[in-house]
Amino acid sequence: MKKTIGILIVLCIGQLMGNVFVKQLDTNGVTVNPGRLIDTNGTQVDPGRSIDRDGVRVDPGQLITARNRWVILDSTSSAGTEPSSLSGSNRTYQAVKTLIAEGINGNDEISIFDVPRSWNFAKFRCTGLTNDSSVVYKVYSGTLGDGNLDSASTIADCELSVLGILTFTIGTQGTITATFEFADTVTITQSDSDSTNDWQTTSPQNNRVAEGKIDLDGDDLLVIMATTAGSNCKLLGKGY
């Protein structure tokens, strides 16, 4: 009788220990199958489904369009001197950082923007403080490499090429930003990649909203300067 009880105890302990090794809990305390994958949120996922670099489940057969918001890429005051084009020796990321720090000849108004991974194409709009004023933005692009961010003060460097020179004329319709108005005209006059053929523009005039859009071709960095600011102005961008 004692031997039988002992065998039963050993079997029960073995069964319990087996359960410990067989069952796993995700971060929500839910039991999961050890043969199933867990994403970065601790949620059990089907191994047949893919996970992107942010740990979000995606269907490889489904086309997904990023729904990013419009962001301010540059904000420039019309007061004082505006920056001019970058010389050949200054057309690198680190050289631009030096120019901004020196703050000479309006270079402190140059802006640098880290392009999010979800931005394959980008759309650009402009707002200004005074209707019918002219604003010229020169936009450069480059590739620092994945994970190298200006916002993280990276020591990486890259060459910069002219993505385009965008000449806007401000209209008279308002924006959600108090007193600022959208440009209703835009022309693209230069691009190092392929003249202006890569750009698509909407330039409706008549106090509507002008826009330029382009394929960023994997570039992860934008350098923006308003070389002409007929009024206080902002360059807006939206990726998709």
HELIX and SHEET records of a PDB file:
HELIX    1   1 LYS A    2  VAL A   22  1                                  21    
HELIX    2   2 GLY A   88  ASN A   90  5                                   3    
HELIX    3   3 TYR A   93  GLU A  102  1                                  10    
HELIX    4   4 ASN A  107  GLU A  109  5                                   3    
HELIX    5   5 ASP A  150  ALA A  152  5                                   3    
SHEET    1   A 2 GLN A  24  LEU A  25  0                                        
SHEET    2   A 2 THR A  31  VAL A  32 -1                                        
SHEET    1   B 2 LEU A  37  ILE A  38  0                                        
SHEET    2   B 2 GLN A  44  VAL A  45 -1                                        
SHEET    1   C 2 SER A  50  ILE A  51  0                                        
SHEET    2   C 2 ARG A  57  VAL A  58 -1                                        
SHEET    1   D 8 VAL A  71  THR A  76  0                                        
SHEET    2   D 8 CYS A 233  GLY A 239 -1                                        
SHEET    3   D 8 PHE A 121  GLY A 128 -1                                        
SHEET    4   D 8 GLU A 181  ILE A 188 -1                                        
SHEET    5   D 8 SER A 161  GLY A 174 -1                                        
SHEET    6   D 8 SER A 134  GLY A 142 -1                                        
SHEET    7   D 8 LEU A 221  ALA A 229 -1                                        
SHEET    8   D 8 SER A 111  ASP A 114 -1                                        
SHEET    1   E 5 VAL A  71  THR A  76  0                                        
SHEET    2   E 5 CYS A 233  GLY A 239 -1                                        
SHEET    3   E 5 PHE A 121  GLY A 128 -1                                        
SHEET    4   E 5 GLU A 211  ASP A 215 -1                                        
SHEET    5   E 5 GLN A 200  THR A 202 -1                                        
END                                                                             
